[in-house]
Amino acid sequence: MYLTIKKTSQKWNISEDEILNLIKNDQIFGYVKQSDDYLIPIDLDNPLELKNTNLLDLIDQKLKIIQSLKPLDEKLNQKILEEFLINYTYNTNAIENSPLSLEQTRLILTKDIDDDVVYEYYLDAIGNKQAFEYMTELLNDNLKLNIKIIKDLHYFVLKSKKLDAGVFRKIPVSILNSVHTPVQPYLIEPKLEQLLEDYFNSNDHIIKKIAKFHLDFESIHPFIDGNGRTGRLLINYQLMRNGYYPIDIKFENRNLYYQAFDDYHQKNDLSTMTKLIANFELLRLNFYTRTLKENNI
């Protein structure tokens, strides 16, 4: 659910110009641009009110509130997850320059309709859905993240390039518009093993741990293609395995997402990625809090 800028202005008691400025400065998460207007998620907190707030503490407080409420019935929960997966698949592929619209993605995932869609992009949408479903099966088995899981998820993600699916790259690569050069192929597996060890041994808040893992995973760039989509699936695997909700990093927020990598590579600063993941998690927590309260009346 979304609000216009005008209604958001009334809700937050700030001017429309202030909201536009917040959008310009990458402080509005999850917005959608339609024609000449912006739609703001109804569940988004006023970023000005969060300015001096510890987001990680706030997330844990909101999660406790949710856990104290009566859970949603399974049918509604499944419907919510299906809608999330459509939007998530659209955004994660759009970040990687897929031309599929949200509506095309919806038709592919719900009705298997691929009219006027290049087959490669159809496979990208189906592959991401299958990867997410496989991931939820792994969560049911409470499996700890490992290299096999990473390869298996990538196998689904790269359905359109079967020879490279689930296989570490065998050649050196560079990342377009990045100052960082990924490791040589022979270092991929040992670097991932070390990354997993560091992740599990860290005492940082889980969201900070996930942010660092994602930055380092993408820096290793283990596959010839599909690293970003696989990495964003891993964010959600780690979130859900630790009792949080999966997030959908929006295409509209992609510039801040890219900036997070630049900040890490150039300044060793992981705060941009941590804040990005935290804000999208807050958005999901607010959504579930509202939904639970509406259905527990």
BAGU-678151 format. One record per residue: chain; x, y, z of N, C-alpha, C in turn; residue number from 1. Coordinates in nm, 2 decimals, padded with zeros to 4 digits. Example, Ala and Ser with C-alpha at 12.3 -4.5 7.8 and 13.67 -1.06 7.14 Angstrom:
! BAGU-678151
- c/nX/nY/nZ/caX/caY/caZ/cX/cY/cZ/k
- A/01.32/-00.57/00.78/01.23/-00.45/00.78/01.32/-00.33/00.78/1;
- A/01.28/-00.22/00.71/01.37/-00.11/00.71/01.29/00.00/00.79/2;
//
This chain:
! BAGU-678151
- c/nX/nY/nZ/caX/caY/caZ/cX/cY/cZ/k
- A/00.08/-00.12/00.00/00.00/00.00/00.00/00.09/00.13/00.00/1;
- A/00.04/00.22/-00.08/00.12/00.35/-00.09/00.04/00.47/-00.07/2;
- A/00.10/00.58/-00.04/00.04/00.71/-00.03/00.11/00.80/-00.13/3;
- A/00.03/00.90/-00.17/00.09/01.01/-00.26/00.18/01.09/-00.17/4;
- A/00.26/01.17/-00.23/00.34/01.27/-00.16/00.25/01.36/-00.08/5;
- A/00.14/01.40/-00.13/00.05/01.50/-00.06/00.00/01.43/00.07/6;
- A/-00.04/01.31/00.06/-00.10/01.24/00.18/00.02/01.21/00.28/7;
- A/00.13/01.17/00.23/00.25/01.15/00.31/00.29/01.27/00.39/8;
- A/00.28/01.38/00.32/00.31/01.51/00.38/00.22/01.54/00.50/9;
- A/00.09/01.51/00.48/-00.01/01.53/00.59/00.02/01.43/00.70/10;
- A/00.05/01.31/00.67/00.08/01.21/00.77/00.20/01.24/00.86/11;
- A/00.31/01.29/00.79/00.43/01.31/00.86/00.44/01.46/00.91/12;
- A/00.35/01.54/00.87/00.35/01.68/00.91/00.47/01.75/00.86/13;
- A/00.51/01.73/00.74/00.63/01.80/00.68/00.58/01.84/00.54/14;
- A/00.65/01.93/00.47/00.61/01.98/00.34/00.64/01.88/00.23/15;
- A/00.57/01.90/00.12/00.60/01.81/00.01/00.74/01.83/-00.05/16;
- A/00.79/01.95/-00.04/00.92/01.98/-00.09/01.03/01.90/00.00/17;
- A/01.00/01.89/00.13/01.09/01.82/00.22/01.09/01.67/00.18/18;
- A/00.98/01.62/00.14/00.97/01.48/00.10/01.05/01.46/-00.03/19;
- A/01.03/01.55/-00.12/01.10/01.54/-00.25/01.25/01.55/-00.23/20;
- A/01.29/01.63/-00.13/01.44/01.64/-00.10/01.49/01.51/-00.03/21;
- A/01.41/01.45/00.05/01.44/01.32/00.11/01.46/01.22/00.00/22;
- A/01.37/01.22/-00.10/01.39/01.12/-00.21/01.52/01.15/-00.28/23;
- A/01.54/01.27/-00.31/01.66/01.31/-00.38/01.79/01.27/-00.31/24;
- A/01.78/01.27/-00.18/01.90/01.24/-00.10/01.90/01.09/-00.05/25;
- A/01.82/01.01/-00.11/01.82/00.86/-00.09/01.78/00.83/00.06/26;
- A/01.69/00.90/00.11/01.64/00.88/00.25/01.50/00.82/00.26/27;
- A/01.44/00.80/00.14/01.31/00.74/00.13/01.32/00.60/00.07/28;
- A/01.29/00.50/00.15/01.31/00.36/00.11/01.18/00.30/00.06/29;
- A/01.19/00.23/-00.05/01.07/00.16/-00.10/00.97/00.24/-00.18/30;
- A/01.01/00.36/-00.22/00.91/00.44/-00.29/00.90/00.39/-00.44/31;
- A/00.80/00.43/-00.51/00.78/00.39/-00.65/00.75/00.52/-00.73/32;
- A/00.82/00.53/-00.84/00.79/00.64/-00.93/00.69/00.60/-01.04/33;
- A/00.59/00.68/-01.05/00.49/00.66/-01.15/00.46/00.79/-01.22/34;
- A/00.50/00.79/-01.35/00.49/00.91/-01.44/00.57/01.02/-01.37/35;
- A/00.50/01.13/-01.33/00.57/01.24/-01.27/00.54/01.24/-01.12/36;
- A/00.49/01.14/-01.06/00.46/01.13/-00.92/00.54/01.02/-00.85/37;
- A/00.55/01.04/-00.72/00.61/00.94/-00.63/00.51/00.88/-00.54/38;
- A/00.51/00.75/-00.52/00.43/00.69/-00.42/00.52/00.64/-00.30/39;
- A/00.47/00.67/-00.18/00.55/00.64/-00.06/00.48/00.52/00.01/40;
- A/00.56/00.42/00.06/00.50/00.31/00.13/00.42/00.36/00.26/41;
- A/00.30/00.31/00.28/00.22/00.36/00.39/00.29/00.31/00.52/42;
- A/00.38/00.21/00.52/00.44/00.16/00.64/00.57/00.22/00.67/43;
- A/00.61/00.32/00.59/00.75/00.38/00.61/00.74/00.48/00.72/44;
- A/00.84/00.47/00.81/00.85/00.57/00.92/00.91/00.70/00.86/45;
- A/00.87/00.81/00.92/00.93/00.94/00.88/01.08/00.94/00.91/46;
- A/01.16/00.95/00.80/01.31/00.94/00.82/01.36/01.05/00.91/47;
- A/01.30/01.17/00.91/01.34/01.28/01.00/01.33/01.24/01.15/48;
- A/01.23/01.16/01.18/01.21/01.12/01.32/01.31/01.01/01.36/49;
- A/01.37/00.94/01.26/01.46/00.83/01.29/01.61/00.88/01.29/50;
- A/01.62/01.01/01.27/01.76/01.07/01.24/01.86/01.03/01.35/51;
- A/01.82/01.03/01.48/01.91/01.00/01.59/01.87/00.87/01.66/52;
- A/01.81/00.78/01.58/01.76/00.66/01.64/01.86/00.54/01.60/53;
- A/01.88/00.46/01.70/01.96/00.34/01.67/01.87/00.24/01.60/54;
- A/01.89/00.23/01.46/01.80/00.15/01.38/01.80/00.00/01.42/55;
- A/01.91/-00.05/01.46/01.92/-00.20/01.50/01.85/-00.22/01.63/56;
- A/01.85/-00.13/01.72/01.78/-00.15/01.85/01.63/-00.14/01.82/57;
- A/01.59/-00.04/01.73/01.45/-00.02/01.69/01.39/-00.15/01.63/58;
- A/01.47/-00.21/01.54/01.43/-00.33/01.47/01.40/-00.44/01.57/59;
- A/01.49/-00.46/01.67/01.47/-00.57/01.76/01.35/-00.54/01.85/60;
- A/01.32/-00.41/01.88/01.20/-00.37/01.96/01.08/-00.41/01.89/61;
- A/01.08/-00.37/01.76/00.96/-00.40/01.68/00.93/-00.55/01.65/62;
- A/01.04/-00.62/01.64/01.03/-00.76/01.63/00.97/-00.83/01.75/63;
- A/01.00/-00.78/01.87/00.95/-00.83/01.99/00.80/-00.80/02.00/64;
- A/00.75/-00.69/01.95/00.61/-00.65/01.95/00.54/-00.75/01.86/65;
- A/00.59/-00.78/01.74/00.53/-00.87/01.65/00.52/-01.01/01.71/66;
- A/00.62/-01.05/01.78/00.62/-01.19/01.84/00.52/-01.20/01.95/67;
- A/00.48/-01.08/02.00/00.38/-01.09/02.11/00.24/-01.09/02.06/68;
- A/00.22/-01.07/01.93/00.09/-01.07/01.87/00.05/-01.21/01.81/69;
- A/-00.08/-01.23/01.80/-00.12/-01.36/01.75/-00.08/-01.37/01.60/70;
- A/-00.02/-01.48/01.56/00.03/-01.49/01.42/-00.08/-01.50/01.32/71;
- A/-00.04/-01.46/01.20/-00.14/-01.46/01.09/-00.17/-01.61/01.05/72;
- A/-00.29/-01.63/01.00/-00.33/-01.77/00.96/-00.24/-01.80/00.83/73;
- A/-00.22/-01.93/00.81/-00.13/-01.98/00.71/-00.17/-01.93/00.57/74;
- A/-00.30/-01.93/00.54/-00.34/-01.89/00.41/-00.30/-01.74/00.38/75;
- A/-00.33/-01.65/00.47/-00.29/-01.51/00.45/-00.14/-01.50/00.45/76;
- A/-00.07/-01.57/00.53/00.07/-01.56/00.53/00.13/-01.60/00.40/77;
- A/00.07/-01.71/00.34/00.12/-01.75/00.21/00.09/-01.65/00.10/78;
- A/-00.03/-01.59/00.11/-00.06/-01.49/00.01/00.03/-01.37/00.02/79;
- A/00.07/-01.33/00.14/00.17/-01.22/00.16/00.30/-01.25/00.10/80;
- A/00.35/-01.38/00.12/00.48/-01.42/00.07/00.48/-01.43/-00.08/81;
- A/00.37/-01.47/-00.14/00.36/-01.48/-00.29/00.37/-01.34/-00.35/82;
- A/00.30/-01.24/-00.29/00.30/-01.10/-00.34/00.44/-01.05/-00.32/83;
- A/00.51/-01.07/-00.20/00.64/-01.03/-00.18/00.74/-01.09/-00.29/84;
- A/00.72/-01.21/-00.32/00.81/-01.28/-00.41/00.80/-01.22/-00.55/85;
- A/00.68/-01.18/-00.59/00.66/-01.11/-00.72/00.74/-00.98/-00.73/86;
- A/00.72/-00.90/-00.62/00.79/-00.77/-00.62/00.94/-00.79/-00.60/87;
- A/00.98/-00.88/-00.52/01.12/-00.91/-00.50/01.19/-00.95/-00.63/88;
- A/01.12/-01.04/-00.70/01.18/-01.09/-00.83/01.19/-00.98/-00.93/89;
- A/01.09/-00.90/-00.94/01.09/-00.78/-01.03/01.21/-00.69/-00.99/90;
- A/01.23/-00.66/-00.87/01.33/-00.56/-00.83/01.47/-00.62/-00.84/91;
- A/01.49/-00.74/-00.79/01.63/-00.80/-00.80/01.67/-00.81/-00.94/92;
- A/01.58/-00.85/-01.03/01.62/-00.86/-01.17/01.63/-00.72/-01.24/93;
- A/01.55/-00.63/-01.20/01.56/-00.49/-01.26/01.69/-00.43/-01.22/94;
- A/01.74/-00.45/-01.10/01.87/-00.40/-01.06/01.98/-00.45/-01.15/95;
- A/01.96/-00.57/-01.21/02.06/-00.62/-01.30/02.02/-00.60/-01.45/96;
- A/01.94/-00.49/-01.47/01.90/-00.44/-01.60/01.80/-00.53/-01.68/97;
- A/01.73/-00.61/-01.61/01.62/-00.69/-01.68/01.51/-00.59/-01.72/98;
- A/01.46/-00.60/-01.85/01.36/-00.51/-01.90/01.22/-00.55/-01.86/99;
- A/01.20/-00.66/-01.78/01.07/-00.70/-01.75/01.00/-00.60/-01.65/100;
- A/00.88/-00.57/-01.68/00.80/-00.48/-01.59/00.75/-00.57/-01.47/101;
- A/00.69/-00.50/-01.37/00.64/-00.57/-01.26/00.52/-00.65/-01.30/102;
- A/00.44/-00.60/-01.40/00.32/-00.68/-01.44/00.36/-00.80/-01.52/103;
- A/00.47/-00.79/-01.61/00.52/-00.90/-01.68/00.57/-01.01/-01.58/104;
- A/00.64/-00.96/-01.48/00.69/-01.06/-01.38/00.58/-01.13/-01.31/105;
- A/00.47/-01.05/-01.28/00.36/-01.11/-01.21/00.29/-01.22/-01.30/106;
- A/00.28/-01.19/-01.43/00.21/-01.29/-01.52/00.30/-01.42/-01.53/107;
- A/00.43/-01.40/-01.54/00.52/-01.51/-01.55/00.51/-01.60/-01.43/108;
- A/00.52/-01.54/-01.31/00.52/-01.62/-01.18/00.39/-01.68/-01.14/109;
- A/00.28/-01.61/-01.18/00.15/-01.66/-01.13/00.08/-01.74/-01.24/110;
- A/00.10/-01.71/-01.37/00.02/-01.78/-01.48/00.11/-01.84/-01.58/111;
- A/00.24/-01.83/-01.56/00.34/-01.88/-01.66/00.32/-01.83/-01.80/112;
- A/00.28/-01.70/-01.80/00.25/-01.63/-01.93/00.38/-01.56/-01.97/113;
- A/00.43/-01.58/-02.09/00.56/-01.51/-02.13/00.55/-01.45/-02.27/114;
- A/00.43/-01.40/-02.30/00.40/-01.33/-02.43/00.50/-01.21/-02.44/115;
- A/00.56/-01.20/-02.56/00.65/-01.09/-02.59/00.76/-01.07/-02.49/116;
- A/00.81/-01.18/-02.43/00.92/-01.17/-02.33/01.03/-01.25/-02.39/117;
- A/01.15/-01.19/-02.39/01.27/-01.27/-02.43/01.29/-01.39/-02.34/118;
- A/01.32/-01.50/-02.39/01.32/-01.63/-02.31/01.42/-01.62/-02.19/119;
- A/01.53/-01.55/-02.22/01.63/-01.54/-02.11/01.57/-01.47/-01.99/120;
- A/01.49/-01.36/-02.01/01.44/-01.29/-01.90/01.32/-01.37/-01.83/121;
- A/01.25/-01.45/-01.91/01.15/-01.54/-01.85/01.22/-01.63/-01.76/122;
- A/01.33/-01.69/-01.80/01.41/-01.79/-01.72/01.46/-01.72/-01.59/123;
- A/01.51/-01.59/-01.61/01.56/-01.52/-01.49/01.45/-01.51/-01.38/124;
- A/01.33/-01.48/-01.43/01.22/-01.46/-01.33/01.18/-01.60/-01.27/125;
- A/01.17/-01.70/-01.35/01.13/-01.83/-01.30/01.25/-01.88/-01.21/126;
- A/01.37/-01.86/-01.25/01.48/-01.91/-01.17/01.49/-01.84/-01.03/127;
- A/01.46/-01.71/-01.02/01.47/-01.65/-00.89/01.36/-01.70/-00.80/128;
- A/01.24/-01.72/-00.86/01.13/-01.78/-00.78/01.17/-01.92/-00.73/129;
- A/01.22/-02.00/-00.81/01.26/-02.14/-00.77/01.37/-02.13/-00.66/130;
- A/01.47/-02.04/-00.68/01.57/-02.02/-00.58/01.52/-01.98/-00.45/131;
- A/01.42/-01.89/-00.45/01.36/-01.85/-00.32/01.28/-01.96/-00.26/132;
- A/01.21/-02.04/-00.34/01.14/-02.15/-00.28/01.23/-02.26/-00.23/133;
- A/01.34/-02.28/-00.30/01.44/-02.38/-00.25/01.50/-02.33/-00.12/134;
- A/01.52/-02.20/-00.11/01.58/-02.14/00.01/01.48/-02.16/00.13/135;
- A/01.35/-02.14/00.11/01.26/-02.16/00.22/01.26/-02.31/00.27/136;
- A/01.28/-02.40/00.17/01.29/-02.54/00.21/01.41/-02.57/00.30/137;
- A/01.52/-02.50/00.26/01.65/-02.51/00.34/01.62/-02.46/00.48/138;
- A/01.55/-02.35/00.49/01.52/-02.29/00.62/01.43/-02.38/00.71/139;
- A/01.34/-02.45/00.65/01.26/-02.55/00.72/01.35/-02.66/00.78/140;
- A/01.46/-02.69/00.71/01.55/-02.79/00.76/01.66/-02.73/00.86/141;
- A/01.65/-02.59/00.87/01.74/-02.52/00.96/01.89/-02.54/00.92/142;
- A/01.92/-02.54/00.79/02.05/-02.56/00.75/02.14/-02.43/00.75/143;
- A/02.25/-02.45/00.81/02.35/-02.34/00.82/02.41/-02.30/00.68/144;
- A/02.43/-02.18/00.65/02.48/-02.13/00.52/02.62/-02.20/00.50/145;
- A/02.63/-02.25/00.38/02.76/-02.31/00.34/02.78/-02.29/00.19/146;
- A/02.90/-02.33/00.14/02.93/-02.31/00.00/02.84/-02.39/-00.09/147;
- A/02.79/-02.51/-00.05/02.70/-02.58/-00.13/02.57/-02.51/-00.15/148;
- A/02.52/-02.45/-00.05/02.39/-02.37/-00.06/02.41/-02.26/-00.15/149;
- A/02.53/-02.19/-00.14/02.55/-02.07/-00.23/02.55/-02.12/-00.37/150;
- A/02.62/-02.23/-00.40/02.62/-02.28/-00.54/02.48/-02.33/-00.59/151;
- A/02.41/-02.39/-00.50/02.28/-02.44/-00.53/02.18/-02.32/-00.57/152;
- A/02.19/-02.22/-00.49/02.10/-02.10/-00.52/02.14/-02.04/-00.65/153;
- A/02.27/-02.03/-00.67/02.31/-01.97/-00.80/02.27/-02.06/-00.92/154;
- A/02.26/-02.19/-00.90/02.22/-02.28/-01.01/02.08/-02.24/-01.05/155;
- A/01.99/-02.21/-00.96/01.85/-02.17/-01.00/01.85/-02.03/-01.06/156;
- A/01.93/-01.94/-01.00/01.94/-01.80/-01.05/01.98/-01.79/-01.19/157;
- A/02.08/-01.88/-01.23/02.13/-01.87/-01.37/02.08/-01.97/-01.46/158;
- A/01.95/-01.99/-01.45/01.88/-02.09/-01.54/01.90/-02.06/-01.69/159;
- A/01.92/-01.93/-01.72/01.94/-01.90/-01.86/02.08/-01.93/-01.92/160;
- A/02.17/-01.96/-01.83/02.31/-01.99/-01.87/02.36/-02.12/-01.80/161;
- A/02.30/-02.23/-01.85/02.32/-02.36/-01.77/02.47/-02.40/-01.75/162;
- A/02.55/-02.37/-01.85/02.69/-02.41/-01.83/02.76/-02.34/-01.72/163;
- A/02.72/-02.22/-01.68/02.78/-02.14/-01.58/02.70/-02.15/-01.44/164;
- A/02.59/-02.22/-01.45/02.50/-02.22/-01.33/02.56/-02.31/-01.22/165;
- A/02.57/-02.25/-01.10/02.62/-02.32/-00.98/02.77/-02.35/-00.99/166;
- A/02.84/-02.29/-01.08/02.99/-02.31/-01.10/03.07/-02.18/-01.08/167;
- A/03.17/-02.19/-01.00/03.26/-02.07/-00.98/03.33/-02.04/-01.11/168;
- A/03.35/-01.91/-01.13/03.41/-01.86/-01.25/03.55/-01.92/-01.26/169;
- A/03.60/-01.93/-01.38/03.73/-01.98/-01.41/03.83/-01.88/-01.47/170;
- A/03.78/-01.76/-01.48/03.86/-01.65/-01.54/03.85/-01.53/-01.46/171;
- A/03.96/-01.44/-01.46/03.95/-01.32/-01.39/03.85/-01.23/-01.45/172;
- A/03.79/-01.14/-01.37/03.68/-01.05/-01.41/03.71/-00.91/-01.35/173;
- A/03.64/-00.81/-01.41/03.64/-00.68/-01.35/03.49/-00.64/-01.34/174;
- A/03.46/-00.55/-01.25/03.32/-00.50/-01.22/03.31/-00.36/-01.28/175;
- A/03.21/-00.35/-01.37/03.19/-00.22/-01.44/03.17/-00.11/-01.34/176;
- A/03.23/00.01/-01.36/03.22/00.13/-01.28/03.26/00.11/-01.13/177;
- A/03.35/00.01/-01.10/03.39/-00.02/-00.97/03.54/00.00/-00.96/178;
- A/03.59/00.05/-00.84/03.73/00.06/-00.82/03.79/-00.07/-00.77/179;
- A/03.71/-00.16/-00.74/03.75/-00.29/-00.68/03.77/-00.39/-00.79/180;
- A/03.87/-00.47/-00.77/03.90/-00.59/-00.86/03.87/-00.72/-00.79/181;
- A/03.78/-00.80/-00.83/03.76/-00.93/-00.76/03.88/-01.02/-00.76/182;
- A/03.88/-01.12/-00.67/03.99/-01.21/-00.65/04.01/-01.30/-00.77/183;
- A/04.13/-01.35/-00.79/04.16/-01.45/-00.89/04.08/-01.58/-00.87/184;
- A/04.05/-01.65/-00.97/03.96/-01.77/-00.96/04.01/-01.87/-00.86/185;
- A/04.14/-01.89/-00.85/04.19/-01.99/-00.75/04.17/-01.95/-00.61/186;
- A/04.14/-01.83/-00.58/04.12/-01.78/-00.45/03.97/-01.78/-00.40/187;
- A/03.88/-01.80/-00.50/03.74/-01.79/-00.47/03.69/-01.88/-00.35/188;
- A/03.72/-02.00/-00.36/03.67/-02.10/-00.26/03.73/-02.07/-00.12/189;
- A/03.86/-02.05/-00.11/03.92/-02.02/00.02/03.87/-01.89/00.08/190;
- A/03.85/-01.79/-00.01/03.80/-01.66/00.04/03.65/-01.67/00.09/191;
- A/03.57/-01.75/00.02/03.43/-01.78/00.07/03.43/-01.85/00.20/192;
- A/03.52/-01.95/00.21/03.53/-02.03/00.34/03.57/-01.93/00.45/193;
- A/03.66/-01.84/00.43/03.70/-01.75/00.53/03.59/-01.65/00.56/194;
- A/03.52/-01.61/00.46/03.40/-01.52/00.47/03.30/-01.58/00.56/195;
- A/03.26/-01.71/00.54/03.17/-01.78/00.62/03.21/-01.79/00.76/196;
- A/03.34/-01.82/00.78/03.40/-01.84/00.92/03.39/-01.71/00.99/197;
- A/03.43/-01.60/00.92/03.42/-01.47/00.99/03.28/-01.43/01.02/198;
- A/03.19/-01.46/00.94/03.05/-01.43/00.96/02.99/-01.50/01.08/199;
- A/03.02/-01.63/01.09/02.97/-01.71/01.20/03.04/-01.67/01.34/200;
- A/03.16/-01.63/01.33/03.24/-01.60/01.45/03.21/-01.45/01.50/201;
- A/03.15/-01.37/01.42/03.13/-01.23/01.46/03.03/-01.21/01.57/202;
- A/03.05/-01.12/01.66/02.95/-01.09/01.76/02.87/-00.97/01.73/203;
- A/02.89/-00.91/01.61/02.81/-00.79/01.58/02.66/-00.83/01.57/204;
- A/02.58/-00.72/01.56/02.43/-00.74/01.54/02.42/-00.81/01.40/205;
- A/02.32/-00.90/01.39/02.30/-00.98/01.27/02.29/-00.90/01.15/206;
- A/02.23/-00.78/01.15/02.21/-00.70/01.03/02.34/-00.64/00.99/207;
- A/02.43/-00.60/01.08/02.56/-00.55/01.05/02.64/-00.67/00.99/208;
- A/02.63/-00.79/01.05/02.70/-00.90/01.00/02.66/-00.94/00.85/209;
- A/02.53/-00.93/00.83/02.48/-00.96/00.69/02.53/-00.85/00.59/210;
- A/02.53/-00.73/00.64/02.57/-00.62/00.55/02.72/-00.64/00.51/211;
- A/02.80/-00.68/00.60/02.94/-00.70/00.57/02.96/-00.82/00.49/212;
- A/02.88/-00.93/00.52/02.89/-01.05/00.43/02.85/-01.02/00.29/213;
- A/02.75/-00.94/00.27/02.70/-00.91/00.13/02.81/-00.83/00.06/214;
- A/02.87/-00.73/00.13/02.97/-00.65/00.06/03.09/-00.73/00.02/215;
- A/03.13/-00.82/00.11/03.25/-00.91/00.08/03.22/-01.02/-00.02/216;
- A/03.10/-01.07/-00.01/03.06/-01.17/-00.11/03.06/-01.11/-00.25/217;
- A/03.00/-00.99/-00.27/03.00/-00.93/-00.40/03.14/-00.89/-00.44/218;
- A/03.23/-00.86/-00.35/03.36/-00.82/-00.38/03.44/-00.94/-00.43/219;
- A/03.42/-01.06/-00.37/03.48/-01.18/-00.42/03.43/-01.21/-00.56/220;
- A/03.30/-01.19/-00.59/03.24/-01.21/-00.72/03.26/-01.35/-00.77/221;
- A/03.21/-01.45/-00.70/03.25/-01.59/-00.73/03.21/-01.65/-00.86/222;
- A/03.10/-01.59/-00.92/03.04/-01.64/-01.04/03.07/-01.55/-01.16/223;
- A/03.06/-01.61/-01.28/03.08/-01.53/-01.40/02.96/-01.43/-01.42/224;
- A/02.84/-01.47/-01.37/02.72/-01.38/-01.38/02.63/-01.43/-01.26/225;
- A/02.53/-01.34/-01.23/02.43/-01.37/-01.13/02.48/-01.35/-00.99/226;
- A/02.59/-01.28/-00.97/02.64/-01.26/-00.83/02.55/-01.17/-00.75/227;
- A/02.49/-01.06/-00.81/02.41/-00.97/-00.73/02.28/-01.04/-00.69/228;
- A/02.22/-01.11/-00.78/02.09/-01.18/-00.75/02.11/-01.29/-00.65/229;
- A/02.22/-01.36/-00.66/02.25/-01.46/-00.56/02.28/-01.40/-00.42/230;
- A/02.36/-01.29/-00.43/02.39/-01.22/-00.30/02.27/-01.17/-00.23/231;
- A/02.17/-01.12/-00.30/02.05/-01.06/-00.24/01.96/-01.18/-00.18/232;
- A/01.97/-01.29/-00.25/01.90/-01.41/-00.19/01.97/-01.45/-00.06/233;
- A/02.10/-01.44/-00.05/02.17/-01.48/00.07/02.14/-01.38/00.18/234;
- A/02.12/-01.25/00.15/02.08/-01.16/00.25/01.95/-01.21/00.32/235;
- A/01.86/-01.25/00.24/01.73/-01.29/00.29/01.74/-01.43/00.36/236;
- A/01.82/-01.51/00.31/01.84/-01.64/00.38/01.89/-01.62/00.52/237;
- A/01.99/-01.53/00.53/02.05/-01.50/00.67/01.95/-01.43/00.76/238;
- A/01.87/-01.34/00.70/01.77/-01.27/00.78/01.67/-01.36/00.83/239;
- A/01.61/-01.45/00.74/01.50/-01.54/00.79/01.55/-01.65/00.88/240;
- A/01.68/-01.69/00.86/01.73/-01.79/00.95/01.75/-01.74/01.09/241;
- A/01.76/-01.61/01.10/01.78/-01.54/01.23/01.65/-01.48/01.29/242;
- A/01.53/-01.52/01.23/01.41/-01.47/01.28/01.35/-01.34/01.23/243;
- A/01.42/-01.28/01.13/01.38/-01.15/01.07/01.30/-01.18/00.94/244;
- A/01.25/-01.08/00.88/01.17/-01.09/00.76/01.26/-01.06/00.63/245;
- A/01.23/-01.13/00.52/01.30/-01.10/00.40/01.27/-00.96/00.35/246;
- A/01.37/-00.90/00.29/01.36/-00.76/00.24/01.36/-00.76/00.09/247;
- A/01.31/-00.65/00.03/01.30/-00.63/-00.11/01.37/-00.50/-00.14/248;
- A/01.50/-00.50/-00.18/01.57/-00.38/-00.21/01.51/-00.33/-00.35/249;
- A/01.45/-00.21/-00.34/01.38/-00.16/-00.46/01.48/-00.11/-00.57/250;
- A/01.43/-00.13/-00.69/01.51/-00.08/-00.81/01.53/00.07/-00.80/251;
- A/01.43/00.14/-00.74/01.44/00.29/-00.73/01.55/00.33/-00.63/252;
- A/01.58/00.24/-00.54/01.69/00.27/-00.44/01.83/00.22/-00.49/253;
- A/01.84/00.18/-00.61/01.96/00.11/-00.66/02.08/00.20/-00.65/254;
- A/02.07/00.33/-00.67/02.19/00.42/-00.66/02.25/00.42/-00.52/255;
- A/02.16/00.41/-00.42/02.22/00.40/-00.28/02.28/00.27/-00.26/256;
- A/02.22/00.17/-00.32/02.28/00.03/-00.31/02.42/00.03/-00.37/257;
- A/02.43/00.09/-00.49/02.56/00.10/-00.55/02.66/00.18/-00.47/258;
- A/02.61/00.29/-00.41/02.69/00.37/-00.33/02.75/00.30/-00.21/259;
- A/02.67/00.20/-00.15/02.72/00.13/-00.04/02.84/00.05/-00.07/260;
- A/02.85/00.00/-00.19/02.98/-00.07/-00.23/03.09/00.02/-00.25/261;
- A/03.07/00.14/-00.31/03.18/00.24/-00.32/03.23/00.28/-00.18/262;
- A/03.14/00.31/-00.09/03.18/00.35/00.04/03.26/00.24/00.11/263;
- A/03.23/00.12/00.09/03.30/00.01/00.15/03.44/-00.01/00.08/264;
- A/03.45/00.00/-00.05/03.57/-00.02/-00.12/03.67/00.10/-00.10/265;
- A/03.61/00.22/-00.10/03.70/00.34/-00.10/03.73/00.39/00.04/266;
- A/03.63/00.36/00.14/03.65/00.41/00.27/03.64/00.31/00.38/267;
- A/03.63/00.18/00.34/03.61/00.07/00.44/03.49/00.10/00.53/268;
- A/03.39/00.16/00.48/03.27/00.20/00.55/03.15/00.11/00.52/269;
- A/03.10/00.03/00.61/02.99/-00.05/00.58/02.86/00.00/00.63/270;
- A/02.86/00.13/00.68/02.74/00.18/00.74/02.63/00.21/00.64/271;
- A/02.67/00.24/00.51/02.56/00.27/00.41/02.48/00.14/00.38/272;
- A/02.55/00.03/00.37/02.48/-00.10/00.34/02.41/-00.14/00.47/273;
- A/02.46/-00.12/00.58/02.39/-00.16/00.71/02.26/-00.08/00.72/274;
- A/02.27/00.05/00.69/02.15/00.13/00.70/02.05/00.09/00.60/275;
- A/02.09/00.06/00.48/02.00/00.02/00.37/01.92/-00.10/00.41/276;
- A/02.00/-00.21/00.45/01.93/-00.33/00.49/01.84/-00.31/00.61/277;
- A/01.89/-00.23/00.71/01.81/-00.20/00.83/01.68/-00.13/00.79/278;
- A/01.68/-00.03/00.70/01.56/00.05/00.67/01.46/-00.04/00.59/279;
- A/01.51/-00.13/00.51/01.41/-00.22/00.44/01.36/-00.32/00.54/280;
- A/01.44/-00.36/00.63/01.38/-00.45/00.74/01.28/-00.38/00.82/281;
- A/01.30/-00.26/00.86/01.20/-00.18/00.93/01.07/-00.17/00.85/282;
- A/01.08/-00.15/00.72/00.96/-00.14/00.64/00.88/-00.26/00.64/283;
- A/00.95/-00.38/00.64/00.88/-00.51/00.65/00.82/-00.53/00.79/284;
- A/00.89/-00.49/00.89/00.84/-00.50/01.03/00.71/-00.42/01.05/285;
- A/00.72/-00.30/00.99/00.60/-00.21/01.01/00.48/-00.27/00.93/286;
- A/00.51/-00.33/00.81/00.40/-00.39/00.73/00.34/-00.50/00.81/287;
- A/00.42/-00.59/00.87/00.37/-00.70/00.95/00.30/-00.66/01.07/288;
- A/00.35/-00.56/01.14/00.28/-00.50/01.26/00.14/-00.46/01.23/289;
- A/00.13/-00.38/01.12/00.00/-00.33/01.08/-00.09/-00.44/01.04/290;
- A/-00.04/-00.53/00.96/-00.12/-00.65/00.91/-00.17/-00.73/01.02/291;
- A/-00.08/-00.76/01.12/-00.12/-00.84/01.23/-00.23/-00.77/01.32/292;
- A/-00.21/-00.64/01.34/-00.31/-00.57/01.42/-00.45/-00.57/01.35/293;
- A/-00.45/-00.55/01.22/-00.57/-00.54/01.14/-00.64/-00.68/01.14/294;
- A/-00.57/-00.78/01.15/-00.63/-00.92/01.14/-00.65/-00.98/01.28/295;
- A/-00.61/-00.90/01.39/-00.64/-00.95/01.52/-00.74/-00.87/01.60/296;
- A/-00.81/-00.79/01.52/-00.92/-00.71/01.58/-01.04/-00.80/01.62/297;
//
